[in-house]
Amino acid sequence: MSNNTLIQACLLAALGFNSTRVKFPEAGTIDADPYNLDLPIVPAAITVPRSTAQVANVVKCAASNGYKVQSRSGGHSYGNHGLGGTDGAIVVDLKDLKQFSMDESTYIASIGSGMLLDEVTHKLYDNGKRAMAHGVCPQVGVGGHFTIGGLGPTARQWGSSLDHVEEVEVVLANSSIVRASNTQNQDVLFAIKGAAASFGIVTEFKVRTEPAPDVAVQYTYELILGNITERARIMVDWQDFISDPDLSRKFASIMIVFEHGMLLSGDFYGSKKEFDDLGLADRFPIRKPGNVAILTDWLGMTGHAVEELALGIVGGIPLHFYAKSMAFTRDSLMSPSTFEKLFDYLDNTDKGTLLWLIYFDLQSGATSDVPNNSTAYAHRDTLYWLQSYVVNLVGPVSNTTTAFLEGINNLIAQDVPSANTRAYPGYVDPLMPNPQWRYWGSNLPKLEKIKAAIDPNDVFHNPQSVKPRKQAP
């Protein structure tokens, strides 16, 4: 019996002999449903377990037959790491693990790892008008989002998604099912909170929740564009504004730069008077009237239309795209001359596409309150992220377009070298050198040690995952 026949038989048995719960994609097909069409990947099998026990059965089959494993929850990995990142992995699709319950005495929610962010928003609100920090893209799955970081507009008040995680149920490489919390399997929880794809498959989260805000101001301002120096001044003013250590944590902000345009956008979780006191409308060259809405419905707040531009490019539709990120701290910010160089570059470089986007996304606040070495997430001192995207609607991203995006990071790194030594692990960059160090920084040695202890054979693997630390001879 061939190895291919063995794994197919094993997986079928692992899933209760239900042939609808496993498929075996073939080269040249689109059965794998890749998110980034620029990276066509053909896994050995895609499984859809109905329970944690079935997840464990699949992992046991894969490991005993020499296959690598990756889970998929929502499928929004920029590098298609949820499909293994390279051909031949066993994919565990968690889309049917959508259990939910709320402890009404503690407001700790139990959430299946196949739920999507939009589903979580509604479930939490419908069970006590609760909420938690997470991103704005409704189709993203919590299995990845809650374990890689999970930034969003309320993170400055409440911490990132992974900071809400109190306990997980997780399947390890030896197919055991364990609970990890601050009182048991602490090293597993440390690794899960920032680097889970390298260590196991989370099937359920227990998360703390917050009372949903009852009022918010959502704003979008189209900025008046001037020459390179004037646009650079806008960015310097924004950077100065968000650098204020006393800036209200109710305030979330994104500066978006795209072809022939700039938008200042975000949310303020307070009254209109408090928002007006910030003075945004007087500080920046706004093309009036801006779009300012006062909302008293939490579900309406989470549906903020300002993200439509970005979601149209990197939302729920598979596309050919490439993305990069870099981080800035209060000690490593861009100077006016660096911003001028950036806008000169954007004006005069062949991009190969009109569909490109740069996000300057404020972080800090509560995400910075947590010690850097308390979870795998290694970017606690980040003030803001720069996220850049390019898209080709008609075929693969060209070398010209890839070079344009890489040039943004290289140009900035000449003046702010430290910014390019970090990358947000949720914005997978498959072309980035030294990815593990950029994703996990000073936490990487501990992660490598934990990996060697619980997954020495690197069962949970993708091209940029944590590798087991080699033992000294």
Buried (B, 14 or more C-beta within 10 A) or exposed (E): EEEEEEBBEBBBEBBEEEEEBBBBBEEEEEEBBBBBBBBBBBBBBBBBBEBBBBBBBBBBBBBEBEBBBBBBBBBBBBBBBBBBBBBEBBBBBBBBBBBBBBEEEEBBBBBBBBBBBBBBBEBBBEBBBBBBBBBBBBBBBBBBBBBBBBBBBBBBBBBBBBBBBBBBBBBBBBBEBBBBBEEEBEBBBBBBBBBBBBBBBBBBBBBBBBEBBEBBBBBBBBBBBEEBEBBBBBBBEBBEBBBEEEBBBBBBBBBBBBEEEBBBBBBBBBBBEBBBEBEBBEBBBBEEEBEBBEBEEBBEBBBBEBBEBBBBBBBBEBBBBBBBBBBBBBEBBBEEEBBBBBBBBBEEBEBBBEBBBBBBBBBBBBBBEBEBEEBBBBBBBBBBBBBBBBBBEEEBBBEEBBBBBBBBBEBBBEBBEEBBBBBBBBBBBBEBEEBBBBBBBEBBEBBBBBBBEBBEEBBBBBEBBBBBBEEEE
